[in-house]
């Protein structure tokens, strides 16, 4: 799964795929992230987790492959309220 957003906040998770208004089960077609329970951020910017925050090396192969017909509307379900407290 490639991030299709201008930026991907590391503390938000997008576990569900939405195809033509139908939301799939969480993590069915999306790689499970390390922070799937906590929504905690990646704190080490030198870590390889900064890319996709994958759970482990097997998470990439555990996500299914969805069949999406050309012209379909595709989106992702956010798992929490998105926001940022601003500069501190």
C-alpha positions as CSV (number, residue, x, y, z in Angstrom):
1,X,0.0,0.0,0.0
2,X,1.5,3.3,-1.0
3,X,0.6,6.4,1.0
4,X,-1.6,8.6,-1.3
5,X,-1.7,11.6,0.9
6,X,0.5,14.8,0.8
7,X,1.8,13.8,4.2
8,X,1.1,10.9,6.5
9,X,0.9,11.7,10.1
10,X,2.6,8.9,12.0
11,X,0.1,8.9,14.9
12,X,-3.0,8.3,12.8
13,X,-4.0,4.9,11.4
14,X,-6.1,4.1,8.4
15,X,-7.1,0.5,8.9
16,X,-10.1,0.2,6.5
17,X,-10.2,0.4,2.8
18,X,-13.3,2.0,1.3
19,X,-14.4,0.9,-2.2
20,X,-17.5,2.5,-3.7
21,X,-18.8,3.4,-0.3
22,X,-18.2,-0.1,1.2
23,X,-15.8,-0.2,4.1
24,X,-13.8,-3.4,4.4
25,X,-12.8,-5.0,7.7
26,X,-9.9,-3.3,9.5
27,X,-6.5,-4.4,8.3
28,X,-8.1,-6.7,5.6
29,X,-6.4,-4.8,2.7
30,X,-4.2,-2.4,4.6
31,X,-0.9,-3.4,6.3
32,X,-1.3,-3.4,10.1
33,X,0.8,-0.7,11.7
34,X,2.9,-1.0,14.9
35,X,0.8,1.6,16.5
36,X,-2.6,0.0,15.7
37,X,-3.6,0.0,19.4
38,X,-1.9,3.1,20.7
39,X,-1.9,5.5,17.7
40,X,1.5,6.6,19.1
41,X,3.9,8.4,16.8
42,X,7.2,7.2,15.4
43,X,9.7,8.9,17.6
44,X,13.0,8.0,15.9
45,X,13.1,9.7,12.5
46,X,16.1,7.5,11.5
47,X,14.1,4.3,12.0
48,X,12.8,2.4,9.0
49,X,9.4,2.6,10.8
50,X,9.1,6.2,9.6
51,X,8.1,4.9,6.1
52,X,5.0,2.8,6.9
53,X,5.2,2.0,10.6
54,X,4.8,-1.7,9.8
55,X,4.1,-4.1,12.6
56,X,6.9,-6.4,11.4
57,X,8.4,-8.0,8.3
58,X,5.4,-10.3,7.9
59,X,2.7,-7.5,7.9
60,X,3.3,-6.6,4.3
61,X,2.3,-10.1,3.2
62,X,-0.6,-10.5,5.7
63,X,-2.7,-7.8,4.0
64,X,-5.0,-9.0,1.3
65,X,-5.2,-7.6,-2.3
66,X,-8.5,-5.9,-3.1
67,X,-9.9,-6.1,-6.6
68,X,-10.9,-2.5,-7.6
69,X,-12.5,-1.9,-11.0
70,X,-11.3,1.1,-13.0
71,X,-13.4,4.2,-12.2
72,X,-14.2,3.0,-8.7
73,X,-14.1,5.5,-5.8
74,X,-11.4,4.5,-3.3
75,X,-10.7,5.9,0.2
76,X,-9.4,4.9,3.7
77,X,-11.2,4.9,7.0
78,X,-9.4,6.8,9.7
79,X,-9.3,5.0,13.1
80,X,-9.4,8.1,15.3
81,X,-10.2,11.8,15.2
82,X,-7.4,13.5,13.2
83,X,-5.8,16.6,14.5
84,X,-2.6,18.1,15.8
85,X,-2.1,20.2,18.9
86,X,0.2,22.6,17.0
87,X,3.7,23.8,17.8
88,X,4.9,23.3,21.4
